[in-house]
Amino acid sequence: MSNGQLLLLALLLPFAGSALAAFLPTHARNAAAFMAGAIAVVGCVLIVLMYGSAERSEPVRLVLEWLPMLGINVSLRLDGLAWLFALLIFGIGALVALYARYYMSAEDPVPRFFSFLLAFMGAMLGVVLSGNLVQLVFFWELTSLFSFLLIGYWHHTAAARDGARMALTVTGAGGLCLLVGVLLIGRIVGSYELDEVLNAGGLIRSSPLYVPVVVLVLLGAFTKSAQFPFHFWLPHAMAAPTPVSAYLHSATMVKAGIFLMTRLWPVLAGTDTWFYLVVPAGLVTLLLGAYAAIFQQDLKGLLAYSTISHLGLITLLLGLGSPLSAVAAIFHTVNHAIFKASLFMAAGIIDHETGTRDLRKLSGLFRYMPITGTLAMVAAASMAGIPLLNGFLSKEMFFAEAVENHTGSLLDDSLPYWATLAGIFSVTYSLRFIIGVFFGPPATDLPRKPHEPPHWMRFPVELLVLICLLIGVVPSFTVGPLLANAARAVIGPDLPYYSLAIWHGVTWALVMSIIAMIGGVLLFLGLRAYLDSGVEGPPLVRELKGQRIFERILVVISWQLARTLERAFGSKRLQPQLRIVVVVALAAAISPLWLRGMVSEGTLPLTAFDPAFALLWAIGAGCAIAAAWQAKFHRFAALVLLGGAGLVSSITFAWLSAPDLALTQLLVEIVTTVLLLLGLRWLPKRIEEPYPTSPPPSVLLRRYTDLAIAVTVGIGIAVISYAVMTRPLGESVSRYFVERAYIGGGGTNVVNVILVDFRGFDTLGEVVVLCLVGLTVYALLRRFRPAPESVGAPEQQRLQDEFDEAAPDRSPGDTVADYLRIPRLVMQWLFPVIATFAVYLFMRGHDLPGGGFAAGITLSIAFIVQYMAAGTRWVEDHLRVLPLRWMGLGLLIASATGAGSWWFGYPFLTTHVRYLDWPIVGKFPVASALMFDLGIFAVVVGATLLMLVALAHQSLRRTRSSRTAEGE
Amino acid sequence: MEMVLAIGIGVFAGSGVWLLLRPRTYQVIIGLSLLSYAVNLFIFSMGRLKIGAPPILSVPGVGDPATMADPTPQALVLTAIVIGFAMTALFLVLLLAARGLTGTDHVNGRED
């Protein structure tokens, strides 16, 4: 396997493991933990194997084309920086898996935990290995999602739910900002590939979009890495199981933001904008986090705030913009990951073995757990920056960088003082952690009797602390080359001079370290009485809670704003809503006229005026207005008038060179009328006039308003259509259709060729909609409850039955049977005629007006005419119509014809044409489009019949139900 | 002709909108149908008016768009007519069901 494939394997392994773990039995704790650990170890090995390649200046790459036209590919890229992060993700991941095996209770659904953990590992790996920025954002959002699941793992507790939601909201929103930022970068550079973006630093920095890009990318990074003012989600995320905290808040989740800033450091950093955005945020986070950490009573809370503070430190270093500070930032990222993971694990052990992590209860644990205590002390010393430990080295580099001059501004000049202050704070909270937990009198009211944990639970801590020591004592033999590699990936092949030695002689940095240590001890001693009093939260800034502001904003947006909008625009009544829709549409249509002035008549010569056409439209307009007037009380009249209007529009189509439309409109008109007639049976007549004398003013006002709206709409549409019709038609896609219809589509009826060939996919979608409507109508009518007034026999039927009963020689039903006997016979005989006509329409459709739609409706008319002539029961006894099968078969034919072109290596729905000489019929085109049209034909027949028959059936159902009611 | 058709479209649309804003469901269904006639004719008229020039190639081969009716709006309207029928059917059944369930044919679902 090539290195690229190995890389892909390393990325896919955690996801595969996650899917697998999800299917393990609920209590398979050992299996799940073993699998997670094994995957992490294998990943580690894979990454280590690729060290040789990543060491060279050329990164390992793998590009799989995905959306090449949009510049979006699956692109993996492993350089020194990605290598270092990948090693941390897998390495600490393996230790966390081992630790979690012992930490998680057997009662919890542990496989789910490992499933989330592995998925998170994969997502995080995706972020660091992405060679494409869009892909990076994708994995970035995945980390947000999986961290949400991990933090909310104990979802029965409110704290876990709230913490998870807060983390997701904050980091997810930041991710969206990042996405926009990345899209802007892609716009500037012309590519999302990391290689090209990294080579286009000058272009990006000189672009007018540079400031928005920096702001958006930083919003993403700051939310993820818990920088002020977005830091508040991190302490709440402590509701997660401790292994999650150890993983997310040391090496992964929060380091994603740091990674992003480091990754884009070569292209974004080094400007004043960058400096003044990043440095203050980092500095405030550093100080605030360290200050707040001192006053926490919860062990994990203390570590959480210290994490925030260290993230601030790294951000600050990245903000300085000098190559040396970037090296220090990477170095501190690694060191922090190692000592913070071990500290979280130690805190978890303490919690696990004593039952509490409240600093007010914990005391004097050293005598019970000396080994854990020693390990925690070493790790905490590293956090405080004590010599011979890794934390000391990177902190020294930070101090040295703080002293360096970068921009010469007041902020820059004051950095050494702030840095020293932060150093003092970190010594203080480290001391608090150690002395508070391990020294002092033995604790009295612990929930459990404390003792050392199982050895394998402590093993990850031991290993991490060993690494702390190794890096701290012999840095150049351990972390040196890795760091140089990572740094080269960020700042280029020529590294600035730096020394990883412990002793540099007496420098400012050393002096600052000594001041920090002494100051920290003094501060701790000074605060001891205050801290022991057990007050929660830091003084002075206790009231400054980001969380409260966050919740306030959430309430305003998701509740108050929604309520206000609902009150303003919402209604349970349809009528006012429809009015709003119409008015908004009207306003949208009028606004261009308002802004650009009124349209005038165009220059196109008018078609010759024909009085007959004017007469036709006089009738049409009369029908429409009369229908509008009569629809309330005279429904049948309105239906007839509607039919008149439909006929006028059908004749208009025929007049104006659209035979296909005229035909289809006429046929649809017939079906619609039948349908509405069937419906009228179930609409009880409206008799009562609500306002016998004259309507109240409010009703009158509403009517006049509606009338004004309707008239405005009418005039507006008339004006716009006249303005368009009198202007010459520009060049459009029609030329292509007309020129290619015969050559490419093999038909002379261009409209039909468009429907079944050029835009066949749209037509396929349309017939699917038709099927869905048919099925919906069918489903709705199966549980149909008619209005109670309409359940009884209709008036005409009652009169006929009375007449039949009164006459001695007649029985009920005779009148109906005799009614229109001759026309009914003719209608029955017409069935083959209409059916043949349908076939004729279908066959000629490709060359002359007709086609699948028209033919389908014609055939369904043939059927429905039988229903009307002979009655539902007679038809169903003699003729088995299976609309559902017609529909299914039609969809199958249409899709299969489309898919058939795949067989020959063409895209979906490619048409093949051939002219065949058929006996008798003559020369006849056989296009695959004809098969497609056949499918459409069948669907139209099926769907139309399904609707009509379902409605016609209601008359039968009623008889049956009333029969059962009357019968027994 | 253009003027006649434009006025006709306007009348159809105006009547349709008036009915759309009425309280009874049956009025709304008639209004929607009228409105779809108007919209179909409006879209159709975007291809400009031509008399005696259907979009059918008289001689097999390459057609000349200048001498034929514009096929694109016609293809759009053809599908719109069929979908319009489906919409009417669906709305009719909803109307009937609502009439049975709410006991009223007011669009708001209750008399007021």
Boltz contact constraints between the chains, C-beta under 6 A:
constraints:
  - contact:
      token1: [A, 573]
      token2: [B, 108]
      max_distance: 6.0
  - contact:
      token1: [A, 574]
      token2: [B, 107]
      max_distance: 6.0
  - contact:
      token1: [A, 574]
      token2: [B, 108]
      max_distance: 6.0
  - contact:
      token1: [A, 575]
      token2: [B, 23]
      max_distance: 6.0
  - contact:
      token1: [A, 575]
      token2: [B, 107]
      max_distance: 6.0
  - contact:
      token1: [A, 575]
      token2: [B, 108]
      max_distance: 6.0
  - contact:
      token1: [A, 578]
      token2: [B, 20]
      max_distance: 6.0
  - contact:
      token1: [A, 579]
      token2: [B, 21]
      max_distance: 6.0
  - contact:
      token1: [A, 582]
      token2: [B, 17]
      max_distance: 6.0
  - contact:
      token1: [A, 606]
      token2: [B, 2]
      max_distance: 6.0
  - contact:
      token1: [A, 607]
      token2: [B, 1]
      max_distance: 6.0
  - contact:
      token1: [A, 607]
      token2: [B, 49]
      max_distance: 6.0
  - contact:
      token1: [A, 609]
      token2: [B, 1]
      max_distance: 6.0
  - contact:
      token1: [A, 613]
      token2: [B, 1]
      max_distance: 6.0
  - contact:
      token1: [A, 613]
      token2: [B, 4]
      max_distance: 6.0
  - contact:
      token1: [A, 614]
      token2: [B, 4]
      max_distance: 6.0
  - contact:
      token1: [A, 617]
      token2: [B, 4]
      max_distance: 6.0
  - contact:
      token1: [A, 617]
      token2: [B, 8]
      max_distance: 6.0
  - contact:
      token1: [A, 620]
      token2: [B, 8]
      max_distance: 6.0
  - contact:
      token1: [A, 621]
      token2: [B, 8]
      max_distance: 6.0
  - contact:
      token1: [A, 621]
      token2: [B, 11]
      max_distance: 6.0
  - contact:
      token1: [A, 624]
      token2: [B, 11]
      max_distance: 6.0
  - contact:
      token1: [A, 624]
      token2: [B, 12]
      max_distance: 6.0
  - contact:
      token1: [A, 624]
      token2: [B, 15]
      max_distance: 6.0
  - contact:
      token1: [A, 624]
      token2: [B, 34]
      max_distance: 6.0
  - contact:
      token1: [A, 625]
      token2: [B, 15]
      max_distance: 6.0
  - contact:
      token1: [A, 627]
      token2: [B, 30]
      max_distance: 6.0
  - contact:
      token1: [A, 628]
      token2: [B, 15]
      max_distance: 6.0
  - contact:
      token1: [A, 628]
      token2: [B, 18]
      max_distance: 6.0
  - contact:
      token1: [A, 628]
      token2: [B, 19]
      max_distance: 6.0
  - contact:
      token1: [A, 631]
      token2: [B, 19]
      max_distance: 6.0
  - contact:
      token1: [A, 631]
      token2: [B, 27]
      max_distance: 6.0
  - contact:
      token1: [A, 631]
      token2: [B, 30]
      max_distance: 6.0
  - contact:
      token1: [A, 632]
      token2: [B, 24]
      max_distance: 6.0
  - contact:
      token1: [A, 632]
      token2: [B, 27]
      max_distance: 6.0
  - contact:
      token1: [A, 635]
      token2: [B, 26]
      max_distance: 6.0
  - contact:
      token1: [A, 638]
      token2: [B, 30]
      max_distance: 6.0
  - contact:
      token1: [A, 642]
      token2: [B, 30]
      max_distance: 6.0
  - contact:
      token1: [A, 642]
      token2: [B, 33]
      max_distance: 6.0
  - contact:
      token1: [A, 645]
      token2: [B, 37]
      max_distance: 6.0
  - contact:
      token1: [A, 649]
      token2: [B, 37]
      max_distance: 6.0
  - contact:
      token1: [A, 649]
      token2: [B, 41]
      max_distance: 6.0
  - contact:
      token1: [A, 656]
      token2: [B, 49]
      max_distance: 6.0
  - contact:
      token1: [A, 657]
      token2: [B, 50]
      max_distance: 6.0
  - contact:
      token1: [A, 657]
      token2: [B, 53]
      max_distance: 6.0
  - contact:
      token1: [A, 657]
      token2: [B, 54]
      max_distance: 6.0
  - contact:
      token1: [A, 657]
      token2: [B, 69]
      max_distance: 6.0
  - contact:
      token1: [A, 658]
      token2: [B, 74]
      max_distance: 6.0
  - contact:
      token1: [A, 659]
      token2: [B, 54]
      max_distance: 6.0
  - contact:
      token1: [A, 661]
      token2: [B, 74]
      max_distance: 6.0
  - contact:
      token1: [A, 661]
      token2: [B, 77]
      max_distance: 6.0
  - contact:
      token1: [A, 661]
      token2: [B, 78]
      max_distance: 6.0
  - contact:
      token1: [A, 664]
      token2: [B, 78]
      max_distance: 6.0
  - contact:
      token1: [A, 664]
      token2: [B, 81]
      max_distance: 6.0
  - contact:
      token1: [A, 665]
      token2: [B, 81]
      max_distance: 6.0
  - contact:
      token1: [A, 668]
      token2: [B, 81]
      max_distance: 6.0
  - contact:
      token1: [A, 668]
      token2: [B, 85]
      max_distance: 6.0
  - contact:
      token1: [A, 672]
      token2: [B, 85]
      max_distance: 6.0
  - contact:
      token1: [A, 672]
      token2: [B, 88]
      max_distance: 6.0
  - contact:
      token1: [A, 675]
      token2: [B, 89]
      max_distance: 6.0
  - contact:
      token1: [A, 679]
      token2: [B, 92]
      max_distance: 6.0
  - contact:
      token1: [A, 679]
      token2: [B, 96]
      max_distance: 6.0
  - contact:
      token1: [A, 682]
      token2: [B, 96]
      max_distance: 6.0
  - contact:
      token1: [A, 706]
      token2: [B, 21]
      max_distance: 6.0
  - contact:
      token1: [A, 710]
      token2: [B, 14]
      max_distance: 6.0
  - contact:
      token1: [A, 710]
      token2: [B, 17]
      max_distance: 6.0
  - contact:
      token1: [A, 710]
      token2: [B, 18]
      max_distance: 6.0
  - contact:
      token1: [A, 711]
      token2: [B, 14]
      max_distance: 6.0
  - contact:
      token1: [A, 713]
      token2: [B, 13]
      max_distance: 6.0
  - contact:
      token1: [A, 713]
      token2: [B, 14]
      max_distance: 6.0
  - contact:
      token1: [A, 713]
      token2: [B, 17]
      max_distance: 6.0
  - contact:
      token1: [A, 714]
      token2: [B, 10]
      max_distance: 6.0
  - contact:
      token1: [A, 714]
      token2: [B, 13]
      max_distance: 6.0
  - contact:
      token1: [A, 714]
      token2: [B, 14]
      max_distance: 6.0
  - contact:
      token1: [A, 715]
      token2: [B, 10]
      max_distance: 6.0
  - contact:
      token1: [A, 717]
      token2: [B, 9]
      max_distance: 6.0
  - contact:
      token1: [A, 717]
      token2: [B, 10]
      max_distance: 6.0
  - contact:
      token1: [A, 717]
      token2: [B, 13]
      max_distance: 6.0
  - contact:
      token1: [A, 718]
      token2: [B, 6]
      max_distance: 6.0
  - contact:
      token1: [A, 718]
      token2: [B, 7]
      max_distance: 6.0
  - contact:
      token1: [A, 718]
      token2: [B, 10]
      max_distance: 6.0
  - contact:
      token1: [A, 721]
      token2: [B, 6]
      max_distance: 6.0
  - contact:
      token1: [A, 721]
      token2: [B, 9]
      max_distance: 6.0
  - contact:
      token1: [A, 721]
      token2: [B, 42]
      max_distance: 6.0
  - contact:
      token1: [A, 721]
      token2: [B, 45]
      max_distance: 6.0
  - contact:
      token1: [A, 722]
      token2: [B, 6]
      max_distance: 6.0
  - contact:
      token1: [A, 725]
      token2: [B, 2]
      max_distance: 6.0
  - contact:
      token1: [A, 725]
      token2: [B, 45]
      max_distance: 6.0
  - contact:
      token1: [A, 726]
      token2: [B, 2]
      max_distance: 6.0
  - contact:
      token1: [A, 729]
      token2: [B, 48]
      max_distance: 6.0
  - contact:
      token1: [A, 734]
      token2: [B, 65]
      max_distance: 6.0
  - contact:
      token1: [A, 734]
      token2: [B, 70]
      max_distance: 6.0
  - contact:
      token1: [A, 734]
      token2: [B, 71]
      max_distance: 6.0
  - contact:
      token1: [A, 734]
      token2: [B, 72]
      max_distance: 6.0
  - contact:
      token1: [A, 735]
      token2: [B, 65]
      max_distance: 6.0
  - contact:
      token1: [A, 737]
      token2: [B, 71]
      max_distance: 6.0
  - contact:
      token1: [A, 738]
      token2: [B, 63]
      max_distance: 6.0
  - contact:
      token1: [A, 738]
      token2: [B, 65]
      max_distance: 6.0
  - contact:
      token1: [A, 738]
      token2: [B, 68]
      max_distance: 6.0
  - contact:
      token1: [A, 739]
      token2: [B, 62]
      max_distance: 6.0
  - contact:
      token1: [A, 742]
      token2: [B, 57]
      max_distance: 6.0
  - contact:
      token1: [A, 742]
      token2: [B, 60]
      max_distance: 6.0
  - contact:
      token1: [A, 742]
      token2: [B, 61]
      max_distance: 6.0
  - contact:
      token1: [A, 748]
      token2: [B, 56]
      max_distance: 6.0
  - contact:
      token1: [A, 748]
      token2: [B, 57]
      max_distance: 6.0
  - contact:
      token1: [A, 749]
      token2: [B, 56]
      max_distance: 6.0
  - contact:
      token1: [A, 750]
      token2: [B, 55]
      max_distance: 6.0
  - contact:
      token1: [A, 750]
      token2: [B, 71]
      max_distance: 6.0
  - contact:
      token1: [A, 751]
      token2: [B, 55]
      max_distance: 6.0
  - contact:
      token1: [A, 751]
      token2: [B, 71]
      max_distance: 6.0
  - contact:
      token1: [A, 751]
      token2: [B, 74]
      max_distance: 6.0
  - contact:
      token1: [A, 751]
      token2: [B, 75]
      max_distance: 6.0
  - contact:
      token1: [A, 754]
      token2: [B, 71]
      max_distance: 6.0
  - contact:
      token1: [A, 754]
      token2: [B, 75]
      max_distance: 6.0
  - contact:
      token1: [A, 755]
      token2: [B, 75]
      max_distance: 6.0
  - contact:
      token1: [A, 766]
      token2: [B, 79]
      max_distance: 6.0
  - contact:
      token1: [A, 770]
      token2: [B, 86]
      max_distance: 6.0
  - contact:
      token1: [A, 773]
      token2: [B, 86]
      max_distance: 6.0
  - contact:
      token1: [A, 773]
      token2: [B, 90]
      max_distance: 6.0
  - contact:
      token1: [A, 777]
      token2: [B, 89]
      max_distance: 6.0
  - contact:
      token1: [A, 777]
      token2: [B, 93]
      max_distance: 6.0
  - contact:
      token1: [A, 780]
      token2: [B, 93]
      max_distance: 6.0
  - contact:
      token1: [A, 780]
      token2: [B, 97]
      max_distance: 6.0
  - contact:
      token1: [A, 785]
      token2: [B, 100]
      max_distance: 6.0
  - contact:
      token1: [A, 786]
      token2: [B, 100]
      max_distance: 6.0
  - contact:
      token1: [A, 787]
      token2: [B, 99]
      max_distance: 6.0
  - contact:
      token1: [A, 787]
      token2: [B, 100]
      max_distance: 6.0
  - contact:
      token1: [A, 853]
      token2: [B, 82]
      max_distance: 6.0
  - contact:
      token1: [A, 947]
      token2: [B, 89]
      max_distance: 6.0
